[in-house]
Amino acid sequence: MVDDLPRLAQADDYMRYGRQMILDDFGLQGQLQLQNSSVVVIGAGGLGCPALQYLAAAGVGRLGIIDHDVVELSNLQRQILHTDKTIDTPKAESAAQAIAALNPRVTVDVHPTALDSSNALSILAPYDVILDCTDNAPTRYLLSDSAVRLKKPLVSGAAQKFDGQLCVYNLGDDGPCYRCIFPKPPASEMAGSCEETGILGAVTGIIGNLQALETIKLITGLHDGKASLLLFSALSVPPFRTVKLRSRKPTCAACGIEGQKIGSVEETDYVAFCGGARPNWLERGLEAGRPESRIYVKELKSIIESERKHTIIDVRPRTEFGICRLPRSTSVPLNILLANPAPHLPSDKSCQVFVVCRLGNDSQIAVDAITAMDADLIVKDVVGGLRAWSNEIDPTFPVY
């Protein structure tokens, strides 16, 4: 006698997924819903890797991975699907390889391309749920507007330093979109990346796993349908707090029903809307537009080795000064120097002052402040900072 129950794709799927199928309100139906669902993850980095890992392990039938970057050594501290062996491999391909090893039953679509207004709708349209695992404002607005247009939920995560946040946008008929909550983007120069601000890898793991959890709840009908913003801080007790979000804003330019609306996704320049591209601090630190106030590392080396009077001020945060430093340099973090430069400067006007930082950007700010206070002092900053010192003078000098 043959029963009329629907069945999973393979007989051993019951053993593979059994521990979650026996959960109340999940059951066989929940597993079938996952098996027949599709999810696209934008960003195979710190957030995307744990999200992809747990979605694949749970048995989501089809996963799309969108990422145009390649794996770098600095990624491995938090981007757990990548390994030393996949360095220089496109992240989307590296993540797909890891998923295939974890659960070969999952169909994976690899998109090693940058998502923009010209291709977003066509790439995202086939999937049921969209995951925002990116780290830049233009893509966040693009994904939100696309989710509104496609009428799909957007599970958005963010993480920086010791903190993270999670929200499901465009949820149901009245859930707010990203523009409802953040109608204006931050200035491009204020939106720091993990490279600039730092990130604890476990924090991205927590937020990425929560994104996977919210997605599973949406697919299986376990989500309560209420929009909220979850805030996480690794150093707070308790570490989680939830903020209830208002309903969809009637005047929202993307999802509202009143007021002026944005143009179509295809016609919107999201980079321009967010104030232009994120600054390339490495390139900026190497610009020598004011040669009278800048010095190259090779010249600095010769001065250090000579008997000429000089002092070196390192304006990085003290934590970074503790990682590496030039010999006989003094730590004066930028905020302290800007508040009152005088106590940190030599009284002997013939003593040259050289200011150094990580890439050669903060040091320029410091030189301007010192010069404004004492125009008679010879003060210069180091072009390219300590990164240039490592590249041109001492290859063993740590780069982080």
C-alpha beads as a LAMMPS data file, in Angstrom:
LAMMPS data file: protein, C-alpha beads

400 atoms
399 bonds

1 atom types
1 bond types

-500.0 500.0 xlo xhi
-500.0 500.0 ylo yhi
-500.0 500.0 zlo zhi

Masses

1 110.0

Atoms # bond

1 1 1 0.000 0.000 0.000
2 1 1 1.404 3.427 -0.958
3 1 1 0.590 6.452 1.209
4 1 1 -0.354 9.778 -0.348
5 1 1 2.092 11.886 1.645
6 1 1 4.415 14.122 -0.364
7 1 1 8.024 13.014 -0.181
8 1 1 11.438 14.606 0.009
9 1 1 13.690 14.373 -3.021
10 1 1 15.843 11.521 -1.713
11 1 1 15.230 8.790 0.836
12 1 1 18.177 9.739 3.046
13 1 1 16.941 13.351 3.221
14 1 1 14.787 12.165 6.119
15 1 1 17.918 11.286 8.054
16 1 1 19.803 14.405 6.928
17 1 1 17.038 16.828 7.978
18 1 1 15.313 14.726 10.615
19 1 1 16.422 16.774 13.622
20 1 1 14.578 19.849 12.343
21 1 1 11.621 18.015 10.827
22 1 1 10.592 16.671 14.238
23 1 1 10.185 20.221 15.543
24 1 1 6.641 21.314 16.309
25 1 1 5.213 23.547 13.558
26 1 1 8.040 22.552 11.187
27 1 1 7.591 18.920 10.200
28 1 1 7.701 17.452 6.728
29 1 1 5.806 20.418 5.316
30 1 1 8.483 22.851 6.489
31 1 1 11.236 20.760 4.920
32 1 1 9.347 20.548 1.641
33 1 1 8.941 24.318 1.651
34 1 1 12.702 24.728 2.073
35 1 1 13.360 22.155 -0.628
36 1 1 11.136 24.036 -3.072
37 1 1 12.410 27.508 -2.173
38 1 1 15.097 29.732 -3.644
39 1 1 17.227 32.348 -1.888
40 1 1 19.751 34.787 -3.309
41 1 1 22.606 36.100 -1.171
42 1 1 24.374 39.283 -2.213
43 1 1 27.863 39.238 -0.745
44 1 1 29.817 36.063 0.043
45 1 1 31.757 37.752 2.832
46 1 1 31.528 37.924 6.609
47 1 1 27.714 37.900 6.656
48 1 1 27.066 35.928 3.498
49 1 1 29.304 32.977 4.383
50 1 1 27.514 31.905 7.603
51 1 1 24.121 32.686 6.051
52 1 1 24.897 30.516 3.025
53 1 1 26.328 27.759 5.182
54 1 1 23.229 27.383 7.326
55 1 1 20.755 27.838 4.475
56 1 1 22.520 25.075 2.567
57 1 1 22.689 22.827 5.616
58 1 1 18.979 23.376 6.285
59 1 1 18.093 22.200 2.790
60 1 1 17.087 25.296 0.833
61 1 1 16.649 23.941 -2.692
62 1 1 18.328 26.693 -4.659
63 1 1 20.870 29.298 -3.614
64 1 1 22.120 32.203 -5.681
65 1 1 25.473 33.796 -4.763
66 1 1 26.335 37.261 -6.054
67 1 1 29.835 38.639 -5.423
68 1 1 32.387 40.173 -7.785
69 1 1 35.368 40.161 -5.382
70 1 1 38.092 37.554 -4.994
71 1 1 39.205 35.872 -1.783
72 1 1 42.027 37.633 0.062
73 1 1 44.061 36.544 3.073
74 1 1 42.468 39.256 5.229
75 1 1 39.025 37.720 4.581
76 1 1 39.734 34.407 6.289
77 1 1 39.357 35.761 9.826
78 1 1 35.581 35.952 9.358
79 1 1 34.526 34.658 5.918
80 1 1 34.300 31.035 6.938
81 1 1 33.517 29.365 3.599
82 1 1 36.854 30.470 2.133
83 1 1 40.258 28.913 2.823
84 1 1 43.926 29.466 2.071
85 1 1 43.511 27.269 -0.990
86 1 1 40.842 29.548 -2.487
87 1 1 42.776 32.829 -2.137
88 1 1 42.547 34.752 -5.442
89 1 1 39.451 32.696 -6.410
90 1 1 36.204 34.615 -7.021
91 1 1 34.287 34.593 -3.740
92 1 1 31.087 33.384 -5.396
93 1 1 32.907 30.354 -6.799
94 1 1 34.761 29.656 -3.551
95 1 1 31.499 29.757 -1.576
96 1 1 29.789 27.509 -4.123
97 1 1 32.561 24.934 -3.768
98 1 1 32.161 24.927 0.015
99 1 1 28.378 24.545 -0.251
100 1 1 28.748 21.639 -2.685
101 1 1 30.981 19.890 -0.168
102 1 1 28.526 20.583 2.663
103 1 1 25.290 19.624 0.886
104 1 1 25.502 18.463 -2.734
105 1 1 21.704 18.366 -2.949
106 1 1 21.515 22.168 -3.091
107 1 1 21.480 23.797 -6.519
108 1 1 23.840 26.780 -6.564
109 1 1 23.755 29.650 -9.043
110 1 1 27.068 31.501 -9.198
111 1 1 27.029 35.171 -10.174
112 1 1 30.638 36.490 -10.011
113 1 1 29.510 39.943 -11.038
114 1 1 28.811 43.311 -9.475
115 1 1 25.134 44.014 -8.903
116 1 1 23.995 47.366 -10.274
117 1 1 20.870 49.092 -11.546
118 1 1 21.247 47.517 -14.994
119 1 1 21.167 43.881 -13.873
120 1 1 19.638 43.783 -10.370
121 1 1 16.021 43.088 -11.301
122 1 1 16.809 40.354 -13.816
123 1 1 19.221 38.546 -11.466
124 1 1 17.050 38.822 -8.346
125 1 1 13.656 38.091 -9.925
126 1 1 13.828 34.244 -9.896
127 1 1 14.367 34.005 -6.122
128 1 1 11.851 33.955 -3.271
129 1 1 13.919 35.790 -0.650
130 1 1 16.753 38.313 -1.002
131 1 1 19.584 38.547 1.543
132 1 1 21.576 41.757 1.811
133 1 1 25.010 40.744 3.088
134 1 1 26.827 43.755 1.664
135 1 1 28.762 46.585 3.297
136 1 1 28.002 49.671 1.215
137 1 1 25.116 52.129 1.049
138 1 1 24.543 52.216 -2.742
139 1 1 23.948 48.467 -2.882
140 1 1 21.666 48.573 0.164
141 1 1 19.396 51.137 -1.512
142 1 1 19.536 49.229 -4.799
143 1 1 18.505 45.990 -3.085
144 1 1 15.730 47.654 -1.130
145 1 1 14.256 49.361 -4.183
146 1 1 14.543 46.114 -6.151
147 1 1 12.812 44.144 -3.389
148 1 1 9.949 46.655 -3.410
149 1 1 9.680 46.427 -7.180
150 1 1 9.759 42.608 -7.135
151 1 1 7.525 42.361 -4.027
152 1 1 9.992 40.160 -2.172
153 1 1 11.221 40.276 1.444
154 1 1 14.731 41.603 2.008
155 1 1 16.663 40.155 4.951
156 1 1 19.327 42.751 5.711
157 1 1 22.320 42.410 8.012
158 1 1 25.173 44.713 8.983
159 1 1 28.202 44.359 11.239
160 1 1 31.073 46.601 12.285
161 1 1 33.549 46.489 15.150
162 1 1 31.720 44.668 17.994
163 1 1 28.193 45.521 16.823
164 1 1 25.618 44.309 14.341
165 1 1 22.021 44.730 13.306
166 1 1 19.348 42.729 11.525
167 1 1 16.073 43.673 9.856
168 1 1 13.592 42.193 7.388
169 1 1 12.449 44.936 5.018
170 1 1 9.425 44.953 2.725
171 1 1 7.779 42.362 4.959
172 1 1 4.175 41.597 4.039
173 1 1 1.752 44.271 2.912
174 1 1 2.818 46.977 5.336
175 1 1 6.441 46.357 6.269
176 1 1 8.797 49.336 5.760
177 1 1 11.558 49.286 3.200
178 1 1 15.118 50.466 3.799
179 1 1 14.276 53.956 2.480
180 1 1 11.431 54.266 4.990
181 1 1 13.915 53.975 7.844
182 1 1 16.907 55.657 6.190
183 1 1 15.560 58.116 3.597
184 1 1 18.948 59.831 3.286
185 1 1 22.259 57.968 2.985
186 1 1 25.285 58.821 5.114
187 1 1 28.107 60.815 3.543
188 1 1 30.330 58.450 1.559
189 1 1 33.392 59.449 3.600
190 1 1 31.591 58.556 6.842
191 1 1 30.695 55.019 5.761
192 1 1 33.743 53.099 6.960
193 1 1 34.536 49.553 5.898
194 1 1 35.831 46.677 8.016
195 1 1 39.335 47.485 6.780
196 1 1 39.110 50.952 8.270
197 1 1 37.098 50.345 11.448
198 1 1 37.791 46.697 12.251
199 1 1 35.432 43.781 12.848
200 1 1 35.333 40.820 15.214
201 1 1 34.693 37.790 13.028
202 1 1 32.282 36.130 15.442
203 1 1 30.012 39.192 15.217
204 1 1 29.534 38.674 11.476
205 1 1 28.866 35.015 12.226
206 1 1 26.090 35.881 14.666
207 1 1 24.385 38.321 12.305
208 1 1 24.807 36.062 9.259
209 1 1 23.323 33.105 11.141
210 1 1 20.406 35.272 12.235
211 1 1 19.834 36.221 8.597
212 1 1 19.654 32.526 7.742
213 1 1 17.247 31.958 10.630
214 1 1 14.928 34.793 9.558
215 1 1 14.950 33.423 6.017
216 1 1 14.031 29.924 7.169
217 1 1 11.201 31.375 9.267
218 1 1 9.888 33.318 6.279
219 1 1 9.952 30.289 3.981
220 1 1 8.351 27.883 6.450
221 1 1 5.696 30.278 7.759
222 1 1 7.217 30.535 11.246
223 1 1 7.792 34.291 11.043
224 1 1 5.325 36.451 12.970
225 1 1 5.218 39.015 10.159
226 1 1 6.087 41.928 12.450
227 1 1 8.809 44.322 11.356
228 1 1 11.536 45.023 13.914
229 1 1 15.166 46.038 14.065
230 1 1 17.426 43.740 16.085
231 1 1 20.533 45.396 17.528
232 1 1 23.492 43.366 18.755
233 1 1 26.500 44.479 20.781
234 1 1 29.076 41.892 21.808
235 1 1 30.187 44.025 24.770
236 1 1 26.746 44.845 26.186
237 1 1 24.685 42.932 28.726
238 1 1 22.279 41.761 27.440
239 1 1 23.802 41.716 23.963
240 1 1 20.488 41.945 22.086
241 1 1 17.728 44.521 22.007
242 1 1 14.806 44.907 19.647
243 1 1 13.267 48.080 18.260
244 1 1 9.733 47.869 16.892
245 1 1 9.530 49.493 13.474
246 1 1 6.687 51.644 12.236
247 1 1 4.573 50.582 9.303
248 1 1 5.421 51.467 5.732
249 1 1 5.851 55.238 5.394
250 1 1 3.111 56.645 3.131
251 1 1 5.479 59.286 1.741
252 1 1 8.413 56.911 1.157
253 1 1 9.926 57.587 -2.248
254 1 1 10.172 53.855 -2.953
255 1 1 7.246 52.019 -1.364
256 1 1 4.874 54.803 -0.252
257 1 1 1.624 55.839 -1.911
258 1 1 1.987 59.596 -1.450
259 1 1 4.394 62.272 -2.609
260 1 1 7.225 62.191 -5.118
261 1 1 8.642 58.824 -6.140
262 1 1 12.095 57.792 -7.279
263 1 1 12.561 56.784 -10.894
264 1 1 12.763 53.170 -11.962
265 1 1 15.528 51.012 -10.533
266 1 1 17.141 50.795 -13.970
267 1 1 17.363 54.584 -14.281
268 1 1 18.633 55.359 -10.768
269 1 1 22.312 56.118 -10.147
270 1 1 22.714 54.694 -6.657
271 1 1 26.370 55.668 -6.295
272 1 1 25.542 59.296 -7.073
273 1 1 22.536 59.184 -4.724
274 1 1 24.885 58.123 -1.920
275 1 1 27.309 60.971 -2.579
276 1 1 29.699 59.240 -4.947
277 1 1 31.985 56.266 -4.665
278 1 1 33.533 55.392 -1.318
279 1 1 36.928 57.098 -1.082
280 1 1 39.967 55.010 -1.924
281 1 1 42.013 55.853 1.153
282 1 1 45.068 53.969 -0.078
283 1 1 45.229 56.092 -3.248
284 1 1 44.472 59.291 -1.355
285 1 1 47.293 58.629 1.056
286 1 1 49.726 58.369 -1.860
287 1 1 48.736 61.666 -3.460
288 1 1 51.456 64.274 -3.130
289 1 1 49.528 67.389 -4.072
290 1 1 51.325 69.487 -1.443
291 1 1 55.003 68.508 -1.659
292 1 1 56.048 71.213 0.797
293 1 1 54.121 69.470 3.563
294 1 1 54.720 65.814 2.639
295 1 1 57.733 63.519 2.732
296 1 1 58.352 60.149 1.077
297 1 1 59.424 57.133 3.121
298 1 1 62.851 56.875 1.485
299 1 1 63.686 60.444 2.476
300 1 1 62.327 59.798 5.975
301 1 1 64.574 56.751 6.280
302 1 1 67.642 58.792 5.425
303 1 1 66.688 61.415 8.015
304 1 1 66.173 58.734 10.669
305 1 1 69.625 57.323 9.914
306 1 1 71.229 60.788 9.987
307 1 1 71.941 62.963 13.008
308 1 1 69.438 65.632 12.052
309 1 1 67.088 66.549 14.852
310 1 1 63.590 65.178 14.304
311 1 1 60.603 63.667 16.035
312 1 1 58.047 61.213 14.629
313 1 1 54.431 61.441 15.774
314 1 1 52.177 58.467 15.084
315 1 1 48.520 59.576 15.021
316 1 1 46.926 56.129 14.765
317 1 1 44.771 54.874 17.654
318 1 1 46.863 53.471 20.497
319 1 1 45.610 49.953 19.743
320 1 1 47.131 50.138 16.265
321 1 1 50.314 51.709 17.644
322 1 1 50.596 48.591 19.806
323 1 1 50.540 46.374 16.706
324 1 1 53.546 47.964 14.985
325 1 1 55.446 51.262 14.987
326 1 1 58.487 53.010 13.621
327 1 1 61.492 53.108 15.967
328 1 1 61.493 56.030 18.413
329 1 1 58.072 57.223 17.238
330 1 1 55.602 58.708 19.730
331 1 1 51.937 57.774 19.949
332 1 1 49.567 60.763 19.865
333 1 1 46.143 59.651 18.534
334 1 1 44.630 62.076 16.055
335 1 1 41.724 63.137 18.273
336 1 1 44.113 64.033 21.093
337 1 1 46.443 65.922 18.779
338 1 1 43.617 67.914 17.203
339 1 1 42.230 68.871 20.602
340 1 1 45.512 70.515 21.629
341 1 1 48.639 70.050 19.471
342 1 1 51.014 72.208 21.569
343 1 1 51.969 69.733 24.360
344 1 1 53.081 67.136 21.815
345 1 1 55.409 69.344 19.767
346 1 1 59.123 70.063 20.334
347 1 1 60.043 73.435 21.802
348 1 1 63.125 73.541 19.577
349 1 1 61.955 75.067 16.281
350 1 1 64.893 73.493 14.430
351 1 1 63.578 70.013 15.233
352 1 1 61.632 68.662 12.271
353 1 1 58.315 66.956 12.961
354 1 1 57.137 64.027 10.846
355 1 1 53.610 62.723 11.226
356 1 1 52.728 59.173 10.245
357 1 1 49.547 57.106 10.145
358 1 1 48.428 53.871 8.510
359 1 1 47.893 55.048 4.909
360 1 1 48.796 58.725 4.865
361 1 1 45.389 60.363 5.327
362 1 1 44.966 61.192 9.015
363 1 1 48.544 62.429 9.034
364 1 1 47.618 65.167 6.545
365 1 1 44.838 66.355 8.849
366 1 1 47.301 66.442 11.727
367 1 1 49.862 68.473 9.748
368 1 1 47.208 71.044 8.828
369 1 1 46.271 71.438 12.499
370 1 1 49.885 71.795 13.626
371 1 1 50.732 74.271 10.869
372 1 1 47.686 76.380 11.700
373 1 1 48.916 76.630 15.292
374 1 1 52.635 77.157 14.595
375 1 1 53.632 78.178 11.080
376 1 1 57.333 78.390 12.041
377 1 1 57.639 74.696 12.847
378 1 1 58.873 72.369 10.076
379 1 1 56.235 69.659 9.960
380 1 1 55.515 67.108 7.249
381 1 1 53.432 63.975 6.939
382 1 1 54.520 60.684 5.392
383 1 1 53.153 59.904 1.923
384 1 1 51.447 56.507 1.997
385 1 1 52.000 56.098 5.726
386 1 1 53.221 52.873 7.268
387 1 1 51.876 50.862 4.331
388 1 1 54.397 52.658 2.102
389 1 1 57.153 52.002 4.660
390 1 1 56.399 48.287 4.438
391 1 1 56.228 48.317 0.627
392 1 1 59.351 50.396 -0.016
393 1 1 61.635 50.187 3.018
394 1 1 61.023 47.126 5.192
395 1 1 58.980 44.225 3.730
396 1 1 58.922 42.574 7.156
397 1 1 57.082 45.537 8.667
398 1 1 53.553 44.310 9.526
399 1 1 50.659 45.180 7.205
400 1 1 47.165 44.806 8.670

Bonds

1 1 1 2
2 1 2 3
3 1 3 4
4 1 4 5
5 1 5 6
6 1 6 7
7 1 7 8
8 1 8 9
9 1 9 10
10 1 10 11
11 1 11 12
12 1 12 13
13 1 13 14
14 1 14 15
15 1 15 16
16 1 16 17
17 1 17 18
18 1 18 19
19 1 19 20
20 1 20 21
21 1 21 22
22 1 22 23
23 1 23 24
24 1 24 25
25 1 25 26
26 1 26 27
27 1 27 28
28 1 28 29
29 1 29 30
30 1 30 31
31 1 31 32
32 1 32 33
33 1 33 34
34 1 34 35
35 1 35 36
36 1 36 37
37 1 37 38
38 1 38 39
39 1 39 40
40 1 40 41
41 1 41 42
42 1 42 43
43 1 43 44
44 1 44 45
45 1 45 46
46 1 46 47
47 1 47 48
48 1 48 49
49 1 49 50
50 1 50 51
51 1 51 52
52 1 52 53
53 1 53 54
54 1 54 55
55 1 55 56
56 1 56 57
57 1 57 58
58 1 58 59
59 1 59 60
60 1 60 61
61 1 61 62
62 1 62 63
63 1 63 64
64 1 64 65
65 1 65 66
66 1 66 67
67 1 67 68
68 1 68 69
69 1 69 70
70 1 70 71
71 1 71 72
72 1 72 73
73 1 73 74
74 1 74 75
75 1 75 76
76 1 76 77
77 1 77 78
78 1 78 79
79 1 79 80
80 1 80 81
81 1 81 82
82 1 82 83
83 1 83 84
84 1 84 85
85 1 85 86
86 1 86 87
87 1 87 88
88 1 88 89
89 1 89 90
90 1 90 91
91 1 91 92
92 1 92 93
93 1 93 94
94 1 94 95
95 1 95 96
96 1 96 97
97 1 97 98
98 1 98 99
99 1 99 100
100 1 100 101
101 1 101 102
102 1 102 103
103 1 103 104
104 1 104 105
105 1 105 106
106 1 106 107
107 1 107 108
108 1 108 109
109 1 109 110
110 1 110 111
111 1 111 112
112 1 112 113
113 1 113 114
114 1 114 115
115 1 115 116
116 1 116 117
117 1 117 118
118 1 118 119
119 1 119 120
120 1 120 121
121 1 121 122
122 1 122 123
123 1 123 124
124 1 124 125
125 1 125 126
126 1 126 127
127 1 127 128
128 1 128 129
129 1 129 130
130 1 130 131
131 1 131 132
132 1 132 133
133 1 133 134
134 1 134 135
135 1 135 136
136 1 136 137
137 1 137 138
138 1 138 139
139 1 139 140
140 1 140 141
141 1 141 142
142 1 142 143
143 1 143 144
144 1 144 145
145 1 145 146
146 1 146 147
147 1 147 148
148 1 148 149
149 1 149 150
150 1 150 151
151 1 151 152
152 1 152 153
153 1 153 154
154 1 154 155
155 1 155 156
156 1 156 157
157 1 157 158
158 1 158 159
159 1 159 160
160 1 160 161
161 1 161 162
162 1 162 163
163 1 163 164
164 1 164 165
165 1 165 166
166 1 166 167
167 1 167 168
168 1 168 169
169 1 169 170
170 1 170 171
171 1 171 172
172 1 172 173
173 1 173 174
174 1 174 175
175 1 175 176
176 1 176 177
177 1 177 178
178 1 178 179
179 1 179 180
180 1 180 181
181 1 181 182
182 1 182 183
183 1 183 184
184 1 184 185
185 1 185 186
186 1 186 187
187 1 187 188
188 1 188 189
189 1 189 190
190 1 190 191
191 1 191 192
192 1 192 193
193 1 193 194
194 1 194 195
195 1 195 196
196 1 196 197
197 1 197 198
198 1 198 199
199 1 199 200
200 1 200 201
201 1 201 202
202 1 202 203
203 1 203 204
204 1 204 205
205 1 205 206
206 1 206 207
207 1 207 208
208 1 208 209
209 1 209 210
210 1 210 211
211 1 211 212
212 1 212 213
213 1 213 214
214 1 214 215
215 1 215 216
216 1 216 217
217 1 217 218
218 1 218 219
219 1 219 220
220 1 220 221
221 1 221 222
222 1 222 223
223 1 223 224
224 1 224 225
225 1 225 226
226 1 226 227
227 1 227 228
228 1 228 229
229 1 229 230
230 1 230 231
231 1 231 232
232 1 232 233
233 1 233 234
234 1 234 235
235 1 235 236
236 1 236 237
237 1 237 238
238 1 238 239
239 1 239 240
240 1 240 241
241 1 241 242
242 1 242 243
243 1 243 244
244 1 244 245
245 1 245 246
246 1 246 247
247 1 247 248
248 1 248 249
249 1 249 250
250 1 250 251
251 1 251 252
252 1 252 253
253 1 253 254
254 1 254 255
255 1 255 256
256 1 256 257
257 1 257 258
258 1 258 259
259 1 259 260
260 1 260 261
261 1 261 262
262 1 262 263
263 1 263 264
264 1 264 265
265 1 265 266
266 1 266 267
267 1 267 268
268 1 268 269
269 1 269 270
270 1 270 271
271 1 271 272
272 1 272 273
273 1 273 274
274 1 274 275
275 1 275 276
276 1 276 277
277 1 277 278
278 1 278 279
279 1 279 280
280 1 280 281
281 1 281 282
282 1 282 283
283 1 283 284
284 1 284 285
285 1 285 286
286 1 286 287
287 1 287 288
288 1 288 289
289 1 289 290
290 1 290 291
291 1 291 292
292 1 292 293
293 1 293 294
294 1 294 295
295 1 295 296
296 1 296 297
297 1 297 298
298 1 298 299
299 1 299 300
300 1 300 301
301 1 301 302
302 1 302 303
303 1 303 304
304 1 304 305
305 1 305 306
306 1 306 307
307 1 307 308
308 1 308 309
309 1 309 310
310 1 310 311
311 1 311 312
312 1 312 313
313 1 313 314
314 1 314 315
315 1 315 316
316 1 316 317
317 1 317 318
318 1 318 319
319 1 319 320
320 1 320 321
321 1 321 322
322 1 322 323
323 1 323 324
324 1 324 325
325 1 325 326
326 1 326 327
327 1 327 328
328 1 328 329
329 1 329 330
330 1 330 331
331 1 331 332
332 1 332 333
333 1 333 334
334 1 334 335
335 1 335 336
336 1 336 337
337 1 337 338
338 1 338 339
339 1 339 340
340 1 340 341
341 1 341 342
342 1 342 343
343 1 343 344
344 1 344 345
345 1 345 346
346 1 346 347
347 1 347 348
348 1 348 349
349 1 349 350
350 1 350 351
351 1 351 352
352 1 352 353
353 1 353 354
354 1 354 355
355 1 355 356
356 1 356 357
357 1 357 358
358 1 358 359
359 1 359 360
360 1 360 361
361 1 361 362
362 1 362 363
363 1 363 364
364 1 364 365
365 1 365 366
366 1 366 367
367 1 367 368
368 1 368 369
369 1 369 370
370 1 370 371
371 1 371 372
372 1 372 373
373 1 373 374
374 1 374 375
375 1 375 376
376 1 376 377
377 1 377 378
378 1 378 379
379 1 379 380
380 1 380 381
381 1 381 382
382 1 382 383
383 1 383 384
384 1 384 385
385 1 385 386
386 1 386 387
387 1 387 388
388 1 388 389
389 1 389 390
390 1 390 391
391 1 391 392
392 1 392 393
393 1 393 394
394 1 394 395
395 1 395 396
396 1 396 397
397 1 397 398
398 1 398 399
399 1 399 400
